[in-house]
């Protein structure tokens, strides 16, 4: 795997597919770290905004595979990953033997294993390196990263991943990185729903909203990531760090995985339905907007227009 080794002074060419909220920030960090980057996004203008004068933009994933020793992807869902990697113009179609693919997307473990197996047929190694954190952590390099795949491939990917995350955990065989991410996001989404219900209860029962939120933020039962979400509710502003649509998508992956393994998840299923209801009602933006949605359902704010 000499083509993509990162242990020497010469940094490998990296092809990055997906310039969304997270992908663009991670690509910028790698550019700042001195890696030569080639960028692709279905919206070419978005890739050009990230590239500036420091990276090259290509018009199809095949070119990424043909010219880069390391492929990195951060796309929205299973179908998007399969399209950019396995399509006729996909990155794997152009990839040379001994290329390394690092997938940072939140997809199903089954999809991770499928991409991994297809990559191996082309003598390309692949790790699923699912990320925990949102845009602030992506910007500062403080993500938590869970990796699945062969350990040799993980060791090759690790120097690159350490530019993106403050902790990188090797979880085992292919699909285990994405599995760990779904476990984490189960807690992320279900706990936020519980916080939203508790806040709605306190407010409707007569507590001063500002004082209640201040007190809640000081208690041990509120996770650090949710303290900022309480501030969103206090200010009635929900800037997107992790989109409501993406949390709803992750719930669908979680429940599908649970069904495959006969795991009963009643609280998760109920939370998923609440997120789906919020989207149907027209809510968008950060997933913390569920706090406002519960206010609406409790009759404390007007229906969202």
MARDOLO-362825 format. One record per residue (C-alpha): residue number from 1; x, y, z. Coordinates in Angstrom, 2 decimals. Each point is the difference from the previous one (the first is absolute). Layout:
+-----+---------+---------+---------+
|  nr |    east |   north |      up |
+-----+---------+---------+---------+
| NUM |       X |       Y |       Z |
...
+-----+---------+---------+---------+
//
This chain:
+-----+---------+---------+---------+
|  nr |    east |   north |      up |
+-----+---------+---------+---------+
|   1 |    0.00 |    0.00 |    0.00 |
|   2 |    2.84 |    2.35 |   -0.71 |
|   3 |   -2.06 |    2.17 |   -2.31 |
|   4 |   -2.04 |    1.48 |    2.83 |
|   5 |    2.33 |   -0.22 |    2.98 |
|   6 |    0.07 |    3.15 |    2.11 |
|   7 |    2.98 |   -0.76 |    2.19 |
|   8 |    2.60 |    1.75 |   -2.15 |
|   9 |    0.50 |    3.66 |   -0.79 |
|  10 |   -1.89 |   -0.14 |   -3.30 |
|  11 |   -3.73 |    0.23 |    0.53 |
|  12 |   -2.26 |   -2.07 |   -2.27 |
|  13 |   -2.40 |    1.52 |   -2.49 |
|  14 |   -3.48 |   -0.07 |    1.54 |
|  15 |   -3.20 |    0.02 |   -1.99 |
|  16 |   -2.94 |    1.20 |    2.09 |
|  17 |   -3.56 |   -0.73 |   -1.11 |
|  18 |   -2.82 |    1.99 |    1.62 |
|  19 |    0.23 |    3.68 |    0.89 |
|  20 |   -2.97 |    0.30 |    2.34 |
|  21 |    0.09 |    1.63 |    3.43 |
|  22 |    2.37 |   -2.60 |    1.45 |
|  23 |    1.96 |   -1.03 |   -3.07 |
|  24 |    0.93 |    3.56 |   -0.93 |
|  25 |    1.36 |    0.74 |    3.47 |
|  26 |    2.02 |   -3.21 |    0.14 |
|  27 |    1.40 |    0.62 |   -3.47 |
|  28 |    1.07 |    3.48 |    1.06 |
|  29 |    1.86 |   -1.42 |    3.00 |
|  30 |    1.89 |   -2.43 |   -2.22 |
|  31 |    0.90 |    2.80 |   -2.41 |
|  32 |    1.30 |    2.03 |    2.94 |
|  33 |    2.04 |   -3.02 |    1.13 |
|  34 |    1.81 |   -0.01 |   -3.34 |
|  35 |   -1.70 |   -2.91 |   -1.77 |
|  36 |   -0.49 |    0.42 |   -3.76 |
|  37 |   -3.75 |   -0.31 |   -0.55 |
|  38 |   -2.29 |   -0.67 |   -2.94 |
|  39 |   -3.67 |    0.73 |    0.70 |
|  40 |   -3.30 |   -1.24 |   -1.37 |
|  41 |   -3.58 |    0.94 |    0.81 |
|  42 |   -3.19 |   -0.47 |   -1.98 |
|  43 |   -0.34 |    3.80 |    0.28 |
|  44 |    3.23 |    1.06 |   -1.69 |
|  45 |   -0.24 |    3.58 |    1.28 |
|  46 |    0.04 |   -1.27 |    3.57 |
|  47 |    3.25 |   -1.86 |   -0.66 |
|  48 |    1.51 |    3.12 |   -1.56 |
|  49 |   -0.85 |    2.07 |    3.07 |
|  50 |    1.95 |   -2.44 |    2.18 |
|  51 |    2.90 |   -0.41 |   -2.42 |
|  52 |    0.83 |    3.65 |   -0.56 |
|  53 |    3.52 |    0.14 |   -1.39 |
|  54 |    1.26 |   -2.87 |    2.14 |
|  55 |   -1.74 |   -3.09 |   -1.39 |
|  56 |   -1.13 |   -1.35 |   -3.36 |
|  57 |   -3.66 |   -0.62 |   -0.83 |
|  58 |   -1.07 |   -2.85 |   -2.28 |
|  59 |   -3.33 |   -0.64 |   -1.67 |
|  60 |   -0.47 |   -3.72 |    0.70 |
|  61 |    1.05 |   -2.53 |    2.66 |
|  62 |    1.93 |   -2.12 |   -2.51 |
|  63 |    2.68 |    2.69 |   -0.23 |
|  64 |    0.41 |   -0.09 |    3.78 |
|  65 |    0.67 |   -3.73 |   -0.14 |
|  66 |    2.36 |    0.25 |   -2.96 |
|  67 |    2.26 |    2.70 |    1.47 |
|  68 |    0.01 |   -0.47 |    3.78 |
|  69 |    1.60 |   -2.58 |    2.28 |
|  70 |   -2.49 |    0.72 |    2.79 |
|  71 |   -3.74 |    0.38 |   -0.59 |
|  72 |   -2.16 |    1.62 |    2.68 |
|  73 |   -3.78 |    0.23 |   -0.10 |
|  74 |   -2.52 |    1.83 |    2.16 |
|  75 |   -3.42 |   -0.19 |   -1.62 |
|  76 |   -3.59 |    0.07 |    1.21 |
|  77 |   -1.25 |   -3.59 |   -0.19 |
|  78 |    0.35 |   -3.55 |   -1.32 |
|  79 |   -1.05 |    0.78 |   -3.56 |
|  80 |    2.29 |    3.02 |   -0.27 |
|  81 |    2.99 |   -2.06 |    1.17 |
|  82 |   -0.76 |   -2.81 |   -2.44 |
|  83 |   -0.36 |    2.52 |   -2.82 |
|  84 |    3.33 |    1.77 |    0.54 |
|  85 |    1.92 |   -3.20 |    0.66 |
|  86 |   -1.64 |   -2.74 |   -2.10 |
|  87 |   -1.66 |    1.78 |   -2.93 |
|  88 |    1.33 |   -0.24 |   -3.56 |
|  89 |    1.87 |    3.24 |    0.66 |
|  90 |    0.60 |   -0.87 |    3.65 |
|  91 |    3.28 |    0.45 |    1.79 |
|  92 |    0.67 |   -3.74 |    0.27 |
|  93 |   -0.34 |   -0.39 |   -3.77 |
|  94 |    3.03 |    2.25 |   -0.43 |
|  95 |    1.97 |   -1.09 |    3.08 |
|  96 |    3.35 |   -1.76 |   -0.25 |
|  97 |    1.07 |   -2.98 |    2.09 |
|  98 |    1.25 |    0.90 |    3.50 |
|  99 |   -2.20 |    3.08 |    0.24 |
| 100 |   -1.54 |    0.67 |    3.42 |
| 101 |   -3.64 |    1.04 |    0.41 |
| 102 |   -1.04 |    1.73 |    3.24 |
| 103 |   -3.76 |    0.42 |    0.27 |
| 104 |   -1.17 |    2.58 |    2.55 |
| 105 |   -3.71 |   -0.23 |   -0.81 |
| 106 |   -2.74 |   -1.17 |    2.33 |
| 107 |   -1.44 |   -2.94 |   -1.91 |
| 108 |   -1.22 |   -3.47 |    0.85 |
| 109 |    2.62 |   -2.56 |    1.07 |
| 110 |   -1.29 |   -2.21 |   -2.82 |
| 111 |    0.83 |    2.73 |   -2.52 |
| 112 |    3.46 |    0.46 |    1.56 |
| 113 |    0.69 |   -3.72 |   -0.39 |
| 114 |   -1.31 |    0.02 |   -3.58 |
| 115 |    2.30 |    2.86 |   -1.01 |
| 116 |    2.87 |   -1.71 |    1.84 |
| 117 |   -0.53 |   -3.27 |   -1.89 |
| 118 |   -0.27 |    1.75 |   -3.36 |
| 119 |    3.18 |    1.94 |    0.75 |
| 120 |    1.89 |   -3.19 |    0.84 |
| 121 |   -0.90 |   -1.44 |   -3.42 |
| 122 |    2.00 |    2.91 |   -1.45 |
| 123 |    2.86 |   -0.44 |    2.51 |
| 124 |   -1.08 |    3.20 |    1.74 |
| 125 |   -0.06 |    0.04 |    3.81 |
| 126 |   -2.88 |    1.71 |    1.77 |
| 127 |   -0.90 |    1.11 |    3.53 |
| 128 |   -3.28 |    1.38 |    1.28 |
| 129 |    1.07 |    2.94 |    2.18 |
| 130 |   -3.28 |    1.33 |    1.35 |
| 131 |    0.23 |    3.38 |    1.72 |
| 132 |   -1.68 |    1.23 |    3.18 |
| 133 |   -0.34 |    3.74 |    0.41 |
| 134 |   -1.42 |    2.83 |   -2.05 |
| 135 |    1.27 |    3.04 |   -1.88 |
| 136 |    1.82 |    1.71 |    2.92 |
| 137 |    2.01 |   -3.18 |    0.70 |
| 138 |    0.68 |   -0.54 |   -3.70 |
| 139 |    1.38 |    3.53 |   -0.22 |
| 140 |    2.34 |   -0.39 |    2.99 |
| 141 |    1.02 |   -3.63 |   -0.61 |
| 142 |   -1.71 |   -1.24 |    3.16 |
| 143 |   -2.16 |   -2.73 |   -1.51 |
| 144 |   -0.20 |   -3.49 |    1.46 |
| 145 |    0.59 |   -2.64 |   -2.69 |
| 146 |   -1.00 |   -3.68 |    0.04 |
| 147 |    1.81 |   -2.24 |   -2.49 |
| 148 |   -0.89 |   -3.39 |   -1.44 |
| 149 |    2.05 |   -2.08 |   -2.44 |
| 150 |    3.29 |   -1.90 |   -0.12 |
| 151 |    2.41 |    1.22 |    2.65 |
| 152 |    2.75 |    0.59 |   -2.59 |
| 153 |   -2.34 |    2.32 |   -1.90 |
| 154 |   -0.90 |    1.77 |    3.24 |
| 155 |    3.67 |    0.62 |    0.77 |
| 156 |    0.46 |    1.51 |   -3.48 |
| 157 |   -3.03 |    2.25 |    0.46 |
| 158 |    0.76 |    1.07 |    3.55 |
| 159 |    2.51 |    2.84 |   -0.70 |
| 160 |   -2.56 |    1.66 |   -2.26 |
| 161 |   -2.87 |   -0.55 |    2.43 |
| 162 |    2.02 |    1.52 |    2.84 |
| 163 |   -0.14 |    3.34 |   -1.84 |
| 164 |   -3.79 |   -0.20 |    0.21 |
| 165 |   -0.71 |   -1.47 |    3.42 |
| 166 |    1.31 |    0.26 |    3.53 |
| 167 |   -0.68 |   -3.70 |    0.59 |
| 168 |    0.04 |   -2.85 |   -2.51 |
| 169 |   -1.28 |   -3.41 |    1.08 |
| 170 |    0.52 |   -3.26 |   -1.87 |
| 171 |   -3.22 |   -2.00 |    0.44 |
| 172 |    0.78 |   -3.16 |   -1.99 |
| 173 |   -0.99 |   -1.45 |   -3.36 |
| 174 |   -1.75 |    1.78 |   -2.86 |
| 175 |   -3.28 |    1.61 |    1.04 |
| 176 |    0.91 |    0.34 |    3.67 |
| 177 |    0.83 |    3.70 |   -0.34 |
| 178 |   -3.43 |    0.80 |   -1.39 |
| 179 |   -1.60 |   -2.31 |    2.56 |
| 180 |    1.62 |    1.95 |    2.84 |
| 181 |   -1.19 |    3.27 |   -1.55 |
| 182 |   -3.59 |   -1.24 |   -0.02 |
| 183 |    0.29 |   -1.01 |    3.65 |
| 184 |    1.20 |    3.53 |    0.85 |
| 185 |   -2.69 |    1.70 |   -2.06 |
| 186 |   -2.70 |   -2.09 |    1.66 |
| 187 |    0.89 |    1.76 |    3.24 |
| 188 |    0.37 |    3.35 |   -1.72 |
| 189 |   -3.46 |   -0.02 |   -1.53 |
| 190 |   -1.98 |   -1.76 |    2.73 |
| 191 |    1.54 |    2.12 |    2.77 |
| 192 |   -0.83 |    3.22 |   -1.84 |
| 193 |   -3.61 |   -1.13 |   -0.30 |
| 194 |   -0.06 |   -0.61 |    3.77 |
| 195 |    1.48 |    3.44 |    0.64 |
| 196 |   -2.63 |    1.56 |   -2.26 |
| 197 |   -2.82 |   -1.73 |    1.85 |
| 198 |    1.40 |    0.95 |    3.42 |
| 199 |    0.41 |    3.64 |   -0.99 |
| 200 |   -3.52 |    0.14 |   -1.41 |
| 201 |   -1.37 |   -1.51 |    3.23 |
| 202 |    1.79 |    2.51 |    2.22 |
| 203 |   -1.01 |    2.98 |   -2.10 |
| 204 |   -3.66 |   -1.07 |   -0.29 |
| 205 |   -0.14 |   -0.72 |    3.76 |
| 206 |    1.01 |    3.60 |    0.79 |
| 207 |    3.77 |    0.10 |    0.37 |
| 208 |    1.71 |    3.13 |   -1.29 |
| 209 |    1.45 |   -1.13 |   -3.30 |
| 210 |    3.31 |    1.81 |    0.28 |
| 211 |    0.59 |   -1.09 |    3.60 |
| 212 |   -0.97 |   -3.59 |   -0.79 |
| 213 |    2.42 |   -0.19 |   -2.93 |
| 214 |    2.79 |    1.57 |    2.07 |
| 215 |   -0.52 |   -2.57 |    2.76 |
| 216 |   -0.25 |   -2.93 |   -2.41 |
| 217 |    3.29 |    0.97 |   -1.62 |
| 218 |    1.71 |   -0.28 |    3.40 |
| 219 |   -1.26 |   -3.50 |    0.77 |
| 220 |    1.92 |   -3.22 |   -0.58 |
| 221 |   -2.90 |   -1.53 |   -1.94 |
| 222 |    0.50 |    2.33 |   -2.98 |
| 223 |    2.74 |   -1.22 |   -2.35 |
| 224 |    2.57 |    2.62 |   -1.02 |
| 225 |   -1.18 |   -0.10 |   -3.61 |
| 226 |   -3.56 |    0.80 |    1.09 |
| 227 |    0.94 |    3.05 |    2.07 |
| 228 |    0.49 |    1.94 |   -3.21 |
| 229 |   -3.39 |   -1.24 |   -1.17 |
| 230 |   -1.65 |    1.47 |    3.09 |
| 231 |    1.61 |    3.32 |   -0.93 |
| 232 |   -1.59 |   -0.32 |   -3.45 |
| 233 |   -3.41 |   -0.30 |    1.65 |
| 234 |    0.69 |    2.97 |    2.28 |
| 235 |    0.92 |    2.20 |   -2.98 |
| 236 |   -2.58 |   -1.52 |   -2.37 |
| 237 |    2.74 |   -0.49 |   -2.58 |
| 238 |    0.99 |   -3.37 |   -1.43 |
| 239 |    3.16 |    0.39 |   -2.13 |
| 240 |    0.70 |   -3.26 |   -1.77 |
| 241 |    2.82 |   -2.01 |    1.53 |
| 242 |   -1.71 |   -3.36 |   -0.60 |
| 243 |   -3.07 |    0.14 |   -2.21 |
| 244 |   -3.36 |   -1.34 |    1.11 |
| 245 |   -0.24 |   -1.91 |   -3.29 |
| 246 |    3.30 |   -1.74 |    0.68 |
| 247 |   -1.02 |   -1.07 |    3.50 |
| 248 |   -3.24 |   -1.39 |   -1.42 |
| 249 |    2.03 |   -1.88 |   -2.63 |
| 250 |    2.25 |   -1.43 |    2.69 |
| 251 |   -3.02 |   -1.21 |    1.95 |
| 252 |   -1.08 |   -1.98 |   -3.05 |
| 253 |    3.47 |   -1.61 |   -0.19 |
| 254 |   -0.09 |   -0.78 |    3.72 |
| 255 |   -3.41 |   -1.65 |   -0.13 |
| 256 |    0.95 |   -2.00 |   -3.09 |
| 257 |    3.11 |   -1.28 |    1.76 |
| 258 |   -2.08 |   -0.83 |    3.07 |
| 259 |   -2.43 |   -2.00 |   -2.13 |
| 260 |    2.86 |   -1.94 |   -1.58 |
| 261 |    1.22 |   -1.03 |    3.45 |
| 262 |   -3.41 |   -0.39 |    1.71 |
| 263 |    0.67 |    2.80 |    2.47 |
| 264 |   -3.09 |    1.67 |    1.48 |
| 265 |    0.33 |    3.81 |    0.13 |
| 266 |   -3.37 |    1.49 |    1.01 |
| 267 |    1.34 |    3.38 |    1.17 |
| 268 |    1.99 |    0.40 |   -3.22 |
| 269 |   -3.03 |   -0.90 |   -2.13 |
| 270 |   -2.13 |    2.58 |    1.83 |
| 271 |    2.67 |    2.69 |   -0.38 |
| 272 |    0.32 |   -0.75 |   -3.71 |
| 273 |   -3.72 |    0.58 |   -0.43 |
| 274 |    0.23 |    3.37 |    1.75 |
| 275 |    2.84 |    1.11 |   -2.28 |
| 276 |   -2.00 |   -1.16 |   -3.03 |
| 277 |   -3.00 |    1.99 |    1.25 |
| 278 |    2.12 |    3.14 |    0.38 |
| 279 |    1.26 |   -0.32 |   -3.56 |
| 280 |   -3.54 |   -0.58 |   -1.26 |
| 281 |   -1.07 |    3.17 |    1.83 |
| 282 |    2.67 |    1.97 |   -1.89 |
| 283 |    2.77 |    0.20 |    2.58 |
| 284 |    3.58 |    0.16 |   -1.31 |
| 285 |    3.40 |    1.16 |    1.20 |
| 286 |    1.86 |   -1.43 |    2.96 |
| 287 |   -1.50 |   -3.07 |    1.66 |
| 288 |   -0.33 |    2.03 |    3.21 |
| 289 |   -3.05 |    1.61 |   -1.63 |
| 290 |   -1.78 |   -2.99 |    1.58 |
| 291 |    0.00 |    2.11 |    3.18 |
| 292 |   -2.24 |    2.54 |   -1.69 |
| 293 |   -2.13 |   -2.71 |   -1.59 |
| 294 |   -0.83 |   -1.41 |    3.43 |
| 295 |   -1.00 |    3.51 |    1.12 |
| 296 |   -2.36 |    0.14 |   -2.96 |
| 297 |   -1.53 |   -3.39 |    0.76 |
| 298 |   -0.52 |    1.11 |    3.59 |
| 299 |   -1.89 |    3.09 |   -1.17 |
| 300 |    2.60 |    2.58 |    1.09 |
| 301 |    1.01 |    1.37 |   -3.38 |
| 302 |   -1.82 |    0.45 |   -3.29 |
| 303 |    0.18 |   -2.66 |   -2.68 |
| 304 |    3.02 |    0.43 |   -2.24 |
| 305 |   -0.94 |    1.61 |   -3.32 |
+-----+---------+---------+---------+
//
